[in-house]
Amino acid sequence: MRIFLTGATGYIGSAVTDALVRSGHEVTALVRDPEKAERVTRRGVNAIVGELSRPASYAAAAEAADSIVHAALESSPRKPKVDRLAIDTLVAAAARRAAAGLPATVVYTSGTWVLGETQDATEDTPVNPIELVAWRPDHEQMVLDAARQGVRSVVLRPGVVYGGARGIVGDLLKDAANGLVRVVGTGQNHWACIYDRDLADLYVRVSTIDDAAGIFHANDEADESVDDIVAAIAHHAKMTPDVRHMPIEEARKKMGLYADALALNQIVRSPRARALGWAPTLRSVAGSVARLLEEFRTARAAA
């Protein structure tokens, strides 16, 4: 299949790129500069240089694809505005394909934080987003509403992604190596986590399976507390790090709204993803620390 991808050099997008190429798909990626274009080209991807905030730079490439995967996220305060513009552009491109009788799919990347505090949440659970991602549910709905125009619409909600040297768990590994790990809140809260390669496999499935549509959660369902994860990381560190629990009020002063995301307690299930035949190969952060440390060191050495 021909697939158009945003965010190909990002944390999630990099894993998705590799999975799509391994699966034999023709991938075209939007990147911001020639250096990134050269990087993804070496991975077997067609690159176009442009920006999410400039639809003219990528609308035609998106319309030429059977499936569109939106995995990019603007890092500036303009994040919600730029994301909405990108959705408008990508959905319009897919709708034009659908009107012409061509395959048309849009896969949108959201996250489990839109669920808020939750127990045993499935894809049918109503959203209750924390303030950091309060804008996301409207964007999810924009993509889902594209089904009215004949577009196969998918919203994918990953949990906390782990693997390699980036992401929240990667930060914990780095902090442990530096001797001090800060945990926001009591540490008894649970994170919904997912290994980056398992997440990428789900992206391939929802991008290419004709009847996959709607909302899909992606998490390993290990239901581990943050303290469980940190204890396992500390156990495998060369020198046992100090672990400090920060009161949420103190964390908010330093991190802003992000602190509430780290203190969020979530038990999340993925029944619709599993119905596609998907299953995580790694089912625990704490139980996989030795492997994750090796990946972390390899990724940092290659950077």
C-alpha positions as CSV (number, residue, x, y, z in Angstrom):
1,M,0.0,0.0,0.0
2,R,1.0,3.6,-0.4
3,I,1.1,5.3,3.0
4,F,1.6,9.0,3.8
5,L,3.2,9.6,7.3
6,T,3.7,12.6,9.4
7,G,6.1,12.5,12.3
8,A,8.4,9.9,10.7
9,T,11.4,11.1,12.8
10,G,9.5,11.4,16.0
11,Y,9.5,8.8,18.8
12,I,6.3,7.0,17.7
13,G,6.7,7.8,14.0
14,S,10.2,6.3,13.8
15,A,9.0,3.0,15.0
16,V,6.0,3.2,12.7
17,T,8.2,4.0,9.7
18,D,10.4,1.0,10.3
19,A,7.4,-1.3,10.8
20,L,5.7,-0.1,7.6
21,V,8.9,-0.5,5.5
22,R,9.5,-4.0,7.0
23,S,5.9,-4.9,5.9
24,G,6.7,-3.9,2.3
25,H,4.6,-0.8,2.1
26,E,5.6,2.3,0.0
27,V,6.0,5.1,2.6
28,T,6.1,8.8,1.9
29,A,7.0,11.0,4.9
30,L,6.6,14.7,5.7
31,V,9.8,16.0,7.2
32,R,10.9,19.6,8.2
33,D,14.3,19.9,6.6
34,P,16.7,18.3,4.1
35,E,18.8,16.7,6.8
36,K,15.7,14.8,8.1
37,A,14.8,14.0,4.5
38,E,18.1,12.4,4.0
39,R,17.8,10.4,7.2
40,V,14.4,8.9,6.3
41,T,15.5,8.2,2.7
42,R,18.3,6.0,4.0
43,R,15.5,3.9,5.7
44,G,13.7,3.3,2.5
45,V,11.2,6.1,2.6
46,N,10.2,8.8,0.1
47,A,10.7,12.2,1.8
48,I,9.0,15.5,1.1
49,V,10.1,18.6,2.9
50,G,7.4,20.8,4.5
51,E,5.6,21.7,7.7
52,L,2.2,20.8,9.2
53,S,1.4,24.5,9.3
54,R,1.8,24.8,5.5
55,P,-0.8,22.4,4.0
56,A,0.3,23.2,0.4
57,S,3.6,21.5,1.2
58,Y,2.0,18.1,1.7
59,A,-1.7,18.0,0.6
60,A,-0.9,16.5,-2.8
61,A,1.3,13.8,-1.3
62,A,-1.4,12.9,1.2
63,E,-4.0,12.6,-1.5
64,A,-1.8,10.2,-3.4
65,A,-1.7,7.7,-0.5
66,D,-4.1,4.8,0.2
67,S,-3.7,5.4,4.0
68,I,-2.7,8.6,5.8
69,V,-1.0,8.2,9.3
70,H,-0.8,11.3,11.3
71,A,1.8,10.7,14.0
72,A,3.4,14.2,14.2
73,L,2.7,16.7,17.0
74,E,3.7,20.4,16.9
75,S,5.9,21.2,20.0
76,S,5.1,24.9,20.2
77,P,2.2,26.5,22.1
78,R,0.4,26.5,18.7
79,K,0.1,22.7,19.0
80,P,-3.8,22.5,19.0
81,K,-4.1,25.0,16.2
82,V,-1.5,23.3,14.0
83,D,-2.9,19.9,14.7
84,R,-6.4,21.0,13.7
85,L,-5.1,22.5,10.5
86,A,-3.3,19.2,9.7
87,I,-6.4,17.2,10.4
88,D,-8.5,19.5,8.1
89,T,-5.9,19.0,5.3
90,L,-5.5,15.3,5.7
91,V,-9.2,14.5,6.0
92,A,-9.9,16.7,3.0
93,A,-7.3,14.8,1.0
94,A,-8.8,11.4,2.0
95,A,-12.3,12.6,1.2
96,R,-11.3,13.6,-2.3
97,R,-10.0,10.1,-2.8
98,A,-13.1,8.5,-1.4
99,A,-15.3,10.7,-3.7
100,A,-13.2,9.3,-6.6
101,G,-13.8,5.7,-5.5
102,L,-10.3,5.2,-4.3
103,P,-9.1,3.7,-0.9
104,A,-9.1,6.4,1.7
105,T,-8.0,6.0,5.3
106,V,-6.9,8.5,8.0
107,V,-5.2,7.2,11.2
108,Y,-4.9,9.8,13.9
109,T,-2.6,9.6,16.9
110,S,-4.2,10.6,20.3
111,G,-3.4,9.0,23.7
112,T,-4.9,7.4,26.7
113,W,-4.6,10.7,28.7
114,V,-7.9,11.8,27.1
115,L,-9.6,9.2,29.4
116,G,-8.4,10.9,32.6
117,E,-8.4,8.8,35.9
118,T,-9.9,5.5,34.9
119,Q,-10.4,1.8,35.8
120,D,-10.7,-0.8,33.2
121,A,-11.4,1.7,30.4
122,T,-12.1,0.3,27.0
123,E,-12.4,2.1,23.7
124,D,-16.1,2.7,24.5
125,T,-15.4,4.5,27.8
126,P,-16.4,8.2,27.7
127,V,-13.5,10.6,27.6
128,N,-12.6,12.8,30.6
129,P,-9.3,14.5,29.5
130,I,-6.8,16.1,31.8
131,E,-6.2,19.7,31.1
132,L,-3.0,19.1,29.2
133,V,-4.9,17.3,26.4
134,A,-8.3,18.9,26.8
135,W,-8.2,19.8,23.1
136,R,-7.7,16.3,21.9
137,P,-11.2,14.8,22.0
138,D,-12.5,17.4,19.5
139,H,-9.7,16.5,17.2
140,E,-10.5,12.8,17.6
141,Q,-14.1,13.5,16.6
142,M,-13.1,15.4,13.5
143,V,-11.3,12.4,12.3
144,L,-14.1,10.0,13.2
145,D,-16.7,12.2,11.5
146,A,-14.8,11.8,8.2
147,A,-16.5,8.4,8.0
148,R,-19.5,10.3,6.7
149,Q,-17.5,11.2,3.6
150,G,-16.5,7.6,2.9
151,V,-13.2,7.8,4.7
152,R,-12.1,4.9,6.9
153,S,-11.3,6.8,10.1
154,V,-9.1,5.5,12.9
155,V,-8.1,7.1,16.2
156,L,-5.3,5.3,17.9
157,R,-4.7,6.0,21.6
158,P,-1.3,4.7,22.8
159,G,-0.4,4.7,26.5
160,V,3.0,5.7,27.8
161,V,5.4,4.5,25.1
162,Y,8.7,2.7,26.1
163,G,11.7,1.4,24.2
164,G,14.8,3.0,22.8
165,A,16.2,6.2,24.4
166,R,13.3,8.5,24.2
167,G,10.0,9.0,25.9
168,I,8.9,9.0,29.6
169,V,10.4,5.6,30.5
170,G,13.6,6.6,28.6
171,D,13.8,9.7,30.9
172,L,13.5,7.4,33.9
173,L,16.4,5.2,32.6
174,K,18.5,8.4,32.0
175,D,17.7,9.8,35.5
176,A,18.6,6.4,37.1
177,A,21.9,6.4,35.3
178,N,22.5,10.0,36.7
179,G,21.7,8.9,40.2
180,L,18.4,10.6,41.0
181,V,14.9,9.7,39.9
182,R,12.0,12.0,40.7
183,V,8.5,10.5,40.9
184,V,5.5,12.8,40.8
185,G,3.1,12.0,43.5
186,T,3.0,8.8,45.6
187,G,4.1,6.5,42.8
188,Q,1.2,4.2,43.5
189,N,-0.6,5.4,40.4
190,H,-0.6,3.1,37.4
191,W,0.5,3.9,33.9
192,A,-1.0,2.4,30.8
193,C,2.3,1.5,28.9
194,I,3.1,0.1,25.5
195,Y,6.4,-1.0,23.8
196,D,7.2,1.1,20.8
197,R,7.6,-1.9,18.4
198,D,4.3,-3.4,19.5
199,L,2.6,0.0,19.0
200,A,4.1,0.2,15.6
201,D,2.6,-3.2,14.7
202,L,-0.8,-1.9,15.6
203,Y,-0.3,1.1,13.4
204,V,0.5,-1.2,10.5
205,R,-2.7,-3.2,11.2
206,V,-5.1,-0.3,11.4
207,S,-3.5,1.3,8.4
208,T,-3.9,-1.7,6.2
209,I,-6.9,-3.8,7.4
210,D,-9.9,-2.8,5.4
211,D,-12.5,-3.0,8.1
212,A,-10.5,-1.5,11.0
213,A,-12.2,1.7,11.9
214,G,-13.0,3.7,15.0
215,I,-11.0,4.0,18.3
216,F,-8.3,1.6,19.3
217,H,-6.3,1.6,22.5
218,A,-2.7,0.4,22.6
219,N,-1.3,-0.8,26.0
220,D,0.4,-3.9,27.4
221,E,-2.2,-4.2,30.2
222,A,0.5,-4.9,32.8
223,D,-1.2,-2.5,35.3
224,E,2.2,-1.6,36.9
225,S,2.5,1.2,39.4
226,V,5.1,3.9,38.8
227,D,6.9,2.7,41.9
228,D,7.0,-0.9,40.5
229,I,8.6,0.5,37.3
230,V,11.1,2.7,39.1
231,A,12.1,0.0,41.6
232,A,12.9,-2.4,38.7
233,I,14.9,0.3,36.9
234,A,16.8,1.1,40.2
235,H,17.6,-2.6,40.7
236,H,19.2,-2.8,37.3
237,A,21.2,0.4,37.6
238,K,25.0,0.2,38.0
239,M,24.7,2.3,41.1
240,T,21.4,2.4,43.1
241,P,19.9,5.9,42.4
242,D,18.1,8.0,45.0
243,V,14.4,8.0,44.4
244,R,12.5,11.1,45.5
245,H,8.7,11.5,45.5
246,M,7.6,15.0,44.6
247,P,4.3,16.3,46.0
248,I,2.0,17.1,43.1
249,E,1.9,20.8,44.1
250,E,5.6,21.1,43.9
251,A,5.7,19.2,40.6
252,R,3.1,21.5,39.1
253,K,5.3,24.5,39.9
254,K,8.2,22.9,38.0
255,M,6.4,21.0,35.2
256,G,3.1,22.7,34.8
257,L,0.2,20.6,33.5
258,Y,2.6,17.8,32.6
259,A,2.8,16.9,36.2
260,D,-0.8,15.9,36.3
261,A,-0.2,13.5,33.4
262,L,2.6,11.8,35.2
263,A,0.5,11.4,38.4
264,L,-2.5,10.0,36.4
265,N,-3.8,6.7,37.5
266,Q,-5.0,4.6,34.6
267,I,-6.1,1.0,34.1
268,V,-6.8,0.7,30.3
269,R,-7.8,-2.2,28.2
270,S,-7.5,-2.7,24.4
271,P,-10.3,-5.2,23.3
272,R,-10.8,-3.7,19.8
273,A,-7.1,-3.8,19.1
274,R,-6.9,-7.4,20.2
275,A,-9.8,-8.3,18.0
276,L,-7.6,-7.4,15.0
277,G,-5.2,-10.2,16.1
278,W,-2.8,-7.8,17.8
279,A,-1.1,-8.7,21.0
280,P,1.9,-7.1,22.7
281,T,5.1,-9.0,22.6
282,L,6.4,-7.2,25.7
283,R,3.9,-7.2,28.6
284,S,5.7,-5.4,31.3
285,V,8.1,-2.5,31.7
286,A,9.4,-3.8,35.1
287,G,9.9,-7.3,33.7
288,S,11.8,-6.0,30.6
289,V,14.2,-3.5,32.2
290,A,17.4,-5.5,31.2
291,R,16.3,-5.5,27.6
292,L,15.2,-1.8,27.7
293,L,18.5,-0.8,29.2
294,E,20.3,-2.5,26.3
295,E,18.1,-0.7,23.8
296,F,18.6,2.6,25.7
297,R,22.4,2.3,25.6
298,T,22.4,1.2,21.9
299,A,20.2,4.1,20.9
300,R,22.2,6.7,22.8
301,A,25.5,5.4,21.3
302,A,24.0,5.7,17.8
303,A,22.7,9.2,18.3
